[in-house]
Amino acid sequence: MPYTPKISSEALKYLERLDRNTAKRIVEKIQAIAKEPFNFRLSKPLRASNKRTARVGDYRILFVVESDTLLVSDIGPRGNVYRDI
């Protein structure tokens, strides 16, 4: 069952500022996660919250799975994205 991806406004703004190739890789990863969000090859759960994280190079995608929606809350570099959890 594919989930419907939704991206928060902050994550979308960050995605738009990235270079074209990196943004394309992140969008492709979000689409792959939407097909199988609990696949351990694509993402892993965070210990401190109900969110999951996925890796694309030096960038991380934080998301939550709710019923039939994949809500992407944050996109950012590894060093900064985990600070506001």
GIPECOR-V668667 format. One record per residue. N is the residue number from 1. RES is the residue in one letter. PSI is psi in whole degrees, 0 to 359 (* if undefined). OMEGA is omega in whole degrees, 0 to 359 (NA if undefined). Layout:
n:N res:RES psi:PSI omega:OMEGA
n:N res:RES psi:PSI omega:OMEGA
//
This chain:
n:1 res:M psi:113 omega:178
n:2 res:P psi:140 omega:178
n:3 res:Y psi:156 omega:179
n:4 res:T psi:116 omega:180
n:5 res:P psi:136 omega:174
n:6 res:K psi:134 omega:184
n:7 res:I psi:131 omega:179
n:8 res:S psi:162 omega:183
n:9 res:S psi:322 omega:179
n:10 res:E psi:318 omega:179
n:11 res:A psi:322 omega:179
n:12 res:L psi:319 omega:177
n:13 res:K psi:318 omega:179
n:14 res:Y psi:319 omega:180
n:15 res:L psi:322 omega:180
n:16 res:E psi:335 omega:180
n:17 res:R psi:344 omega:181
n:18 res:L psi:161 omega:176
n:19 res:D psi:160 omega:189
n:20 res:R psi:316 omega:182
n:21 res:N psi:317 omega:179
n:22 res:T psi:317 omega:178
n:23 res:A psi:320 omega:179
n:24 res:K psi:317 omega:179
n:25 res:R psi:321 omega:179
n:26 res:I psi:318 omega:179
n:27 res:V psi:319 omega:178
n:28 res:E psi:322 omega:178
n:29 res:K psi:319 omega:178
n:30 res:I psi:320 omega:178
n:31 res:Q psi:320 omega:178
n:32 res:A psi:320 omega:179
n:33 res:I psi:324 omega:180
n:34 res:A psi:332 omega:178
n:35 res:K psi:321 omega:182
n:36 res:E psi:78 omega:186
n:37 res:P psi:340 omega:182
n:38 res:F psi:12 omega:176
n:39 res:N psi:122 omega:184
n:40 res:F psi:348 omega:175
n:41 res:R psi:340 omega:182
n:42 res:L psi:326 omega:183
n:43 res:S psi:167 omega:177
n:44 res:K psi:154 omega:180
n:45 res:P psi:150 omega:174
n:46 res:L psi:145 omega:183
n:47 res:R psi:324 omega:189
n:48 res:A psi:353 omega:183
n:49 res:S psi:184 omega:179
n:50 res:N psi:7 omega:181
n:51 res:K psi:163 omega:174
n:52 res:R psi:160 omega:181
n:53 res:T psi:146 omega:177
n:54 res:A psi:149 omega:184
n:55 res:R psi:134 omega:172
n:56 res:V psi:95 omega:184
n:57 res:G psi:235 omega:178
n:58 res:D psi:3 omega:182
n:59 res:Y psi:154 omega:178
n:60 res:R psi:146 omega:177
n:61 res:I psi:122 omega:176
n:62 res:L psi:132 omega:183
n:63 res:F psi:164 omega:177
n:64 res:V psi:140 omega:177
n:65 res:V psi:120 omega:179
n:66 res:E psi:120 omega:182
n:67 res:S psi:265 omega:181
n:68 res:D psi:19 omega:183
n:69 res:T psi:140 omega:174
n:70 res:L psi:105 omega:184
n:71 res:L psi:110 omega:178
n:72 res:V psi:113 omega:184
n:73 res:S psi:324 omega:183
n:74 res:D psi:146 omega:170
n:75 res:I psi:131 omega:180
n:76 res:G psi:178 omega:178
n:77 res:P psi:153 omega:185
n:78 res:R psi:320 omega:183
n:79 res:G psi:335 omega:186
n:80 res:N psi:334 omega:190
n:81 res:V psi:334 omega:183
n:82 res:Y psi:355 omega:186
n:83 res:R psi:327 omega:186
n:84 res:D psi:23 omega:181
n:85 res:I psi:* omega:NA
//
